[in-house]
Amino acid sequence: MKLSVVVSAYDNWRSLDATLLGYRLQNRAPDELILAEDSTFPAVAEVVARHAAQAPFPLRHLHQTDEGFRKCLVLNRAIAAAQGDALLFTDADCLPRADLLQQVERCLRRGRFVSAGSHIDLPASFHQHTLRPEMITDQRVFDPTFLAAHGVRTPRLRLLRAGWLPRLLDRLTPRDAFVGNCSAAWRTDLLRVGGFDEAMGYGAEDRNLGIRLNHAGVRGLRARHSLVLLHLGHPRSYSRAAEVQANQDWNRQLAGTGQTLPRRSVLLQEGRA
């Protein structure tokens, strides 16, 4: 399997710096990493260039002018550009444990997508003032005892080392949601459903893709105890309640249909889907 990692970003270059280090440290290196930026911030470009010079895999940077929330468009552009058989979608503020891609490869099967589900939050007070690169390099930041010593409480069952217990716990969790902080799918399946719906703004646009994958016969596995990453917490100034509600309403309507294609997608316009 060739595995492409697609990291979405806006202006969160400090978090991106930590996250790209996390992917450089993977036990199973990505075959490529695509930074999908819904903006053109020089600080983001500088971080990407610095890590690209050190990464043991190709690191490409896609970006587009900032015209409001157009994350779905840049993610669809990444799907079109990706060379992997499977794509892992994640965010610039989601720090991966060193075995994340190894676990993605283990969990992903034909006819399935895999998701980490809800994330584990690191408060800004910790990751902005205490977190250092060496804590990522030696993986201390994923140790619940270490975090507790710094005043950060985490669900210990979500930070178990790989083994039989995380696999057992994963079998007991829901199996249908595609969650944008960490979900992987086969590129052929993504193209078959036209990728992300560019008619959607912020909120539940990832779940919309999961609903359409379900309609296409692709089932989800939520491997929340096996796929471990930490969310570097931040305010969501871009969130608009009315926009989120409209997206959720559309998803509820969509779930009652067999519709597989989005309302708008560059992948449909280019004839890739």
C-alpha positions as a Python dict, from the first residue, in 0.01 Angstrom:
ca = {
    (1, 'M'): (0, 0, 0),
    (2, 'K'): (119, 350, -87),
    (3, 'L'): (-8, 588, 179),
    (4, 'S'): (-45, 964, 127),
    (5, 'V'): (-95, 1191, 428),
    (6, 'V'): (-301, 1506, 363),
    (7, 'V'): (-260, 1772, 632),
    (8, 'S'): (-505, 2063, 615),
    (9, 'A'): (-384, 2401, 740),
    (10, 'Y'): (-476, 2766, 762),
    (11, 'D'): (-250, 3004, 959),
    (12, 'N'): (-165, 2766, 1245),
    (13, 'W'): (204, 2738, 1161),
    (14, 'R'): (320, 2681, 1520),
    (15, 'S'): (105, 2371, 1554),
    (16, 'L'): (200, 2263, 1202),
    (17, 'D'): (567, 2270, 1303),
    (18, 'A'): (502, 2011, 1577),
    (19, 'T'): (274, 1801, 1358),
    (20, 'L'): (520, 1775, 1069),
    (21, 'L'): (789, 1666, 1315),
    (22, 'G'): (546, 1396, 1430),
    (23, 'Y'): (516, 1261, 1075),
    (24, 'R'): (892, 1268, 1024),
    (25, 'L'): (918, 1038, 1329),
    (26, 'Q'): (667, 776, 1210),
    (27, 'N'): (767, 408, 1242),
    (28, 'R'): (602, 359, 905),
    (29, 'A'): (690, 666, 697),
    (30, 'P'): (427, 812, 465),
    (31, 'D'): (493, 762, 95),
    (32, 'E'): (419, 1132, 57),
    (33, 'L'): (277, 1417, 263),
    (34, 'I'): (65, 1691, 107),
    (35, 'L'): (13, 2011, 302),
    (36, 'A'): (-326, 2144, 190),
    (37, 'E'): (-341, 2511, 294),
    (38, 'D'): (-663, 2711, 264),
    (39, 'S'): (-457, 3033, 255),
    (40, 'T'): (-112, 3160, 152),
    (41, 'F'): (64, 3256, 475),
    (42, 'P'): (445, 3300, 441),
    (43, 'A'): (501, 3151, 789),
    (44, 'V'): (328, 2829, 681),
    (45, 'A'): (541, 2810, 365),
    (46, 'E'): (857, 2856, 573),
    (47, 'V'): (765, 2571, 809),
    (48, 'V'): (683, 2341, 517),
    (49, 'A'): (1009, 2421, 336),
    (50, 'R'): (1215, 2356, 650),
    (51, 'H'): (1056, 2016, 714),
    (52, 'A'): (1064, 1922, 344),
    (53, 'A'): (1442, 1962, 351),
    (54, 'Q'): (1467, 1708, 636),
    (55, 'A'): (1181, 1466, 571),
    (56, 'P'): (1260, 1111, 447),
    (57, 'F'): (958, 1132, 214),
    (58, 'P'): (824, 1379, -46),
    (59, 'L'): (649, 1677, 114),
    (60, 'R'): (437, 1891, -120),
    (61, 'H'): (260, 2218, -49),
    (62, 'L'): (-76, 2302, -209),
    (63, 'H'): (-225, 2641, -127),
    (64, 'Q'): (-497, 2876, -249),
    (65, 'T'): (-603, 3236, -195),
    (66, 'D'): (-796, 3306, 125),
    (67, 'E'): (-1155, 3362, 13),
    (68, 'G'): (-1329, 3236, 324),
    (69, 'F'): (-1357, 2875, 442),
    (70, 'R'): (-1274, 2664, 136),
    (71, 'K'): (-1113, 2366, 306),
    (72, 'C'): (-1317, 2119, 100),
    (73, 'L'): (-1178, 2263, -223),
    (74, 'V'): (-813, 2233, -121),
    (75, 'L'): (-873, 1880, 11),
    (76, 'N'): (-1025, 1780, -322),
    (77, 'R'): (-723, 1928, -498),
    (78, 'A'): (-507, 1711, -271),
    (79, 'I'): (-709, 1400, -363),
    (80, 'A'): (-652, 1481, -731),
    (81, 'A'): (-278, 1531, -677),
    (82, 'A'): (-214, 1238, -442),
    (83, 'Q'): (-17, 939, -566),
    (84, 'G'): (-105, 702, -282),
    (85, 'D'): (-346, 409, -294),
    (86, 'A'): (-492, 533, 35),
    (87, 'L'): (-512, 882, 186),
    (88, 'L'): (-503, 981, 551),
    (89, 'F'): (-670, 1316, 621),
    (90, 'T'): (-567, 1510, 929),
    (91, 'D'): (-522, 1866, 1052),
    (92, 'A'): (-219, 2084, 1120),
    (93, 'D'): (-307, 2092, 1490),
    (94, 'C'): (-319, 1712, 1535),
    (95, 'L'): (10, 1568, 1662),
    (96, 'P'): (51, 1197, 1570),
    (97, 'R'): (206, 931, 1789),
    (98, 'A'): (494, 750, 1615),
    (99, 'D'): (287, 439, 1540),
    (100, 'L'): (-11, 620, 1384),
    (101, 'L'): (54, 529, 1020),
    (102, 'Q'): (154, 175, 1115),
    (103, 'Q'): (-187, 137, 1281),
    (104, 'V'): (-369, 298, 987),
    (105, 'E'): (-210, 44, 754),
    (106, 'R'): (-313, -240, 987),
    (107, 'C'): (-675, -124, 1016),
    (108, 'L'): (-753, -21, 659),
    (109, 'R'): (-914, -286, 439),
    (110, 'R'): (-1092, -276, 103),
    (111, 'G'): (-1452, -170, 145),
    (112, 'R'): (-1367, 20, 462),
    (113, 'F'): (-1251, 358, 583),
    (114, 'V'): (-1094, 407, 925),
    (115, 'S'): (-1126, 696, 1170),
    (116, 'A'): (-967, 792, 1500),
    (117, 'G'): (-1293, 949, 1617),
    (118, 'S'): (-1286, 1225, 1879),
    (119, 'H'): (-948, 1375, 1957),
    (120, 'I'): (-754, 1409, 2284),
    (121, 'D'): (-702, 1775, 2369),
    (122, 'L'): (-380, 1936, 2485),
    (123, 'P'): (-464, 2281, 2623),
    (124, 'A'): (-293, 2585, 2473),
    (125, 'S'): (-137, 2658, 2812),
    (126, 'F'): (66, 2337, 2769),
    (127, 'H'): (149, 2317, 2400),
    (128, 'Q'): (231, 2688, 2363),
    (129, 'H'): (449, 2720, 2672),
    (130, 'T'): (571, 2374, 2779),
    (131, 'L'): (583, 2148, 2473),
    (132, 'R'): (933, 2113, 2323),
    (133, 'P'): (1051, 1921, 2014),
    (134, 'E'): (1241, 1671, 2230),
    (135, 'M'): (914, 1575, 2403),
    (136, 'I'): (782, 1471, 2062),
    (137, 'T'): (1104, 1302, 1956),
    (138, 'D'): (1115, 1077, 2265),
    (139, 'Q'): (731, 1046, 2270),
    (140, 'R'): (700, 1167, 2631),
    (141, 'V'): (411, 1387, 2527),
    (142, 'F'): (199, 1074, 2470),
    (143, 'D'): (263, 941, 2824),
    (144, 'P'): (-40, 1014, 3046),
    (145, 'T'): (181, 1011, 3358),
    (146, 'F'): (409, 1276, 3206),
    (147, 'L'): (111, 1486, 3103),
    (148, 'A'): (-50, 1455, 3447),
    (149, 'A'): (273, 1581, 3605),
    (150, 'H'): (225, 1896, 3396),
    (151, 'G'): (-138, 1937, 3496),
    (152, 'V'): (-288, 1784, 3181),
    (153, 'R'): (-553, 1519, 3239),
    (154, 'T'): (-608, 1270, 2957),
    (155, 'P'): (-820, 953, 2918),
    (156, 'R'): (-563, 681, 2988),
    (157, 'L'): (-745, 418, 2783),
    (158, 'R'): (-699, 639, 2476),
    (159, 'L'): (-320, 645, 2523),
    (160, 'L'): (-256, 273, 2559),
    (161, 'R'): (40, 131, 2371),
    (162, 'A'): (-41, -87, 2071),
    (163, 'G'): (-159, -437, 2161),
    (164, 'W'): (-465, -653, 2215),
    (165, 'L'): (-650, -419, 2454),
    (166, 'P'): (-677, -118, 2216),
    (167, 'R'): (-798, -355, 1943),
    (168, 'L'): (-1064, -500, 2174),
    (169, 'L'): (-1182, -154, 2279),
    (170, 'D'): (-1205, -46, 1915),
    (171, 'R'): (-1448, -331, 1848),
    (172, 'L'): (-1686, -179, 2104),
    (173, 'T'): (-1706, 169, 1944),
    (174, 'P'): (-1933, 305, 1665),
    (175, 'R'): (-1824, 230, 1309),
    (176, 'D'): (-1970, 488, 1074),
    (177, 'A'): (-1832, 843, 1114),
    (178, 'F'): (-1559, 996, 897),
    (179, 'V'): (-1385, 1250, 1122),
    (180, 'G'): (-1150, 1503, 966),
    (181, 'N'): (-888, 1510, 1242),
    (182, 'C'): (-773, 1159, 1143),
    (183, 'S'): (-951, 941, 888),
    (184, 'A'): (-816, 728, 605),
    (185, 'A'): (-982, 592, 292),
    (186, 'W'): (-889, 437, -40),
    (187, 'R'): (-835, 692, -317),
    (188, 'T'): (-1058, 494, -555),
    (189, 'D'): (-1345, 517, -303),
    (190, 'L'): (-1288, 890, -255),
    (191, 'L'): (-1300, 948, -630),
    (192, 'R'): (-1610, 728, -663),
    (193, 'V'): (-1804, 958, -428),
    (194, 'G'): (-1659, 1282, -566),
    (195, 'G'): (-1454, 1375, -259),
    (196, 'F'): (-1565, 1650, -22),
    (197, 'D'): (-1873, 1866, -82),
    (198, 'E'): (-1744, 2215, -165),
    (199, 'A'): (-2093, 2359, -109),
    (200, 'M'): (-2031, 2314, 265),
    (201, 'G'): (-1862, 2563, 495),
    (202, 'Y'): (-1719, 2480, 836),
    (203, 'G'): (-1878, 2207, 1044),
    (204, 'A'): (-1962, 1842, 970),
    (205, 'E'): (-1821, 1854, 617),
    (206, 'D'): (-1610, 1551, 705),
    (207, 'R'): (-1913, 1353, 826),
    (208, 'N'): (-2087, 1436, 499),
    (209, 'L'): (-1814, 1246, 315),
    (210, 'G'): (-1860, 952, 552),
    (211, 'I'): (-2234, 939, 486),
    (212, 'R'): (-2177, 926, 111),
    (213, 'L'): (-1908, 660, 150),
    (214, 'N'): (-2160, 454, 351),
    (215, 'H'): (-2412, 496, 70),
    (216, 'A'): (-2149, 367, -173),
    (217, 'G'): (-2104, 53, 40),
    (218, 'V'): (-1787, 164, 220),
    (219, 'R'): (-1818, 102, 594),
    (220, 'G'): (-1635, 284, 870),
    (221, 'L'): (-1420, 155, 1154),
    (222, 'R'): (-1361, 391, 1444),
    (223, 'A'): (-1022, 286, 1580),
    (224, 'R'): (-1006, 550, 1851),
    (225, 'H'): (-782, 345, 2082),
    (226, 'S'): (-536, 239, 1809),
    (227, 'L'): (-498, 566, 1617),
    (228, 'V'): (-346, 803, 1870),
    (229, 'L'): (-295, 1173, 1815),
    (230, 'L'): (-317, 1483, 2033),
    (231, 'H'): (-514, 1793, 1938),
    (232, 'L'): (-326, 2115, 2006),
    (233, 'G'): (-618, 2315, 2142),
    (234, 'H'): (-713, 2661, 2011),
    (235, 'P'): (-1015, 2894, 1977),
    (236, 'R'): (-1239, 2838, 1673),
    (237, 'S'): (-1295, 3194, 1556),
    (238, 'Y'): (-1398, 3064, 1213),
    (239, 'S'): (-1695, 2867, 1348),
    (240, 'R'): (-2037, 3014, 1266),
    (241, 'A'): (-2336, 2857, 1442),
    (242, 'A'): (-2575, 2912, 1152),
    (243, 'E'): (-2332, 2757, 905),
    (244, 'V'): (-2272, 2454, 1127),
    (245, 'Q'): (-2647, 2408, 1174),
    (246, 'A'): (-2710, 2427, 799),
    (247, 'N'): (-2446, 2160, 740),
    (248, 'Q'): (-2592, 1934, 1009),
    (249, 'D'): (-2941, 1978, 863),
    (250, 'W'): (-2812, 1884, 518),
    (251, 'N'): (-2636, 1577, 656),
    (252, 'R'): (-2956, 1457, 824),
    (253, 'Q'): (-3140, 1499, 496),
    (254, 'L'): (-2861, 1327, 304),
    (255, 'A'): (-2859, 1029, 541),
    (256, 'G'): (-3213, 941, 434),
    (257, 'T'): (-3117, 913, 68),
    (258, 'G'): (-2882, 689, -125),
    (259, 'Q'): (-2693, 987, -267),
    (260, 'T'): (-2320, 930, -315),
    (261, 'L'): (-2207, 1245, -500),
    (262, 'P'): (-2156, 1593, -352),
    (263, 'R'): (-2346, 1900, -468),
    (264, 'R'): (-2025, 2064, -586),
    (265, 'S'): (-1672, 1928, -632),
    (266, 'V'): (-1377, 2010, -854),
    (267, 'L'): (-1332, 1633, -891),
    (268, 'L'): (-1667, 1614, -1069),
    (269, 'Q'): (-1584, 1913, -1288),
    (270, 'E'): (-1256, 1752, -1393),
    (271, 'G'): (-1425, 1419, -1467),
    (272, 'R'): (-1219, 1231, -1207),
    (273, 'A'): (-1519, 1097, -1015),
}
